[in-house]
Amino acid sequence: MSKVTDSWRTPRELFAALSAEFEFGIDVCASADNTLLPKYITEEENCLTTDWRTAAGMIGTAGWFAWANVPYSNVRPFVTGK
């Protein structure tokens, strides 16, 4: 896979269907150009080391989920946590 496909946005129809069931508070693998939510974490901010609740402004809030469309060119860190 190329780095170009890493920035492909999830189709809005798919996201809308999932969003109807889950309350997404933050898009953790996004950029200003492809985010699906107002709050997001960019590649430079590194969602693997950034506290998602802090970034989403959801400290002390329960019952929400993070959306992640991970980069296709390198999914290993998202599977192994390293």
C-alpha positions, 0 to 999 in steps of 0.5 A: 500500500502507498502513503496516498491510501493512508489519507483516504477517508472512510465513506460517509455512508459507512461512518453514518451507519456506525455513528448511528450506533456508537457515539464517536467522540474523536477521530484518532487517525485523521487530518484536517482534510479527512476527519469525520469529527470535529475533534481529531488526532493527526499523524504528527500528534500520534494517536498511539501516544496521545491521551484520547480522552484529553484530546477529545475533551471527554475527561470524566465522561463515560459512554463514548467511542473513538473512531480510527481508520488506521493507515493501510501502509503500516497497521502493525503499530495499531495491532501490536501497540508498539 
